[in-house]
Amino acid sequence: MNAISTKQQLPVDKARRYLEPGPIVLVSSHHDGESDVMTLGWHSILNRSPSLVGCVISEQNYSHHLIRQSRECVINLPTTEMTKKVIGIGNTTGAKTDKFSEFDLCTERAQQVSAPLIKECYGHFECRLYDDALIDRYNYFIFEVVAAQVMTDPEYPTTLHYTGDGIFMVAGEMINRRELFSDDMLD
Amino acid sequence: MNAISTKQQLPVDKARRYLEPGPIVLVSSHHDGESDVMTLGWHSILNRSPSLVGCVISEQNYSHHLIRQSRECVINLPTTEMTKKVIGIGNTTGAKTDKFSEFDLCTERAQQVSAPLIKECYGHFECRLYDDALIDRYNYFIFEVVAAQVMTDPEYPTTLHYTGDGIFMVAGEMINRRELFSDDMLD
């Protein structure tokens, strides 16, 4: 796996395969000539179709303002190879630093939104703001995933999961328990 | 680790340590003589203090109605020892089955709410409904964690993380990267 691995289009209703396990993500944004990227752990799938994801993006993050104004972002999925960058991005403010240059991130044009893709990530979920009803109360943004691309090798990414206090859980073994599901529960 | 392992009180603002990594949880509920339990993967931390967690609980789940009426639930944290029960609970409806008896779950009185604790789980997060604004639109319940208990051995639970289609990621290695954080970013 490397920065130039080929990615394939993923149907947007399959976003849950990568986001439901709860990985840390890198959210990139762009508005009016300014770009930023932030590390984020507080997100969840809200719906399959339309493909909705809710994210807490604190007002203290420079990204909050870019995303609120552009109403777009990209949720990028990093893996353990990027642990040091993920932490650095989370500990730096975009108000003072160009994090793309600081952390030597390789960007690429997205298909549907103006925010850049972070190429070394395993996958990208391009998002448009779908509902802003809870932004003022909880900094909670409800996005619709409008396009998605993922690597196909490895089949599952070795993601990072944050527990606080500088300690991360790394994604472990994948187990297949299809035989315990009824057909209508599988997808 | 077993059903009678001792648990300790956890300050409610530490709930993120166990829930932020994105594990599958078992949500138990009780209203007017009826109890239920469901398997849930779509949740995220929303805030530290008050300790808020958002959960998608479909209207198709019997639990939805019990929780909506009682305005309480318990988020129980199962580990890999419980994989078969977690799947069984997720594939059964509480409208027709007493899942506590069907899956031989050991229950215990909670401290603050009427929903039962599921004793063989690693931890319990007792919740009261904090904001019902998004229930009608997204089946999205915003809970406040009002009490929490967790096992202390092992230090971190071997949680299950769902990717859909009968395939789970099992929590892997814990890595400590405190040296990469500034002091004000740790907690």
Interface residues (C-beta under 8 A of the other chain):
Chain A: K14 R16 R17 Y18 E20 P21 G22 P23 G41 W42 H43 S44 I45 L46 N47 L52 G54 V56 T83 K84 I87 G88 G90 N91 D131 A133 L134 R137 Y138 Y140 I142 Y156 H161 Y162 T163 G164 D165 G166 I167 F168 M169 V170 A171 G172 E173 M174 I175 N176 R177 R178 E179 L180 F181 S182 M185 L186 D187
Chain B: K14 R16 R17 Y18 E20 P21 G22 P23 G41 W42 H43 S44 I45 L46 N47 L52 G54 V56 T83 K84 I87 G88 G90 N91 D131 A133 L134 R137 Y138 Y140 I142 Y156 H161 Y162 T163 G164 D165 G166 I167 F168 M169 V170 A171 G172 E173 M174 I175 N176 R177 R178 E179 L180 F181 S182 M185 L186 D187
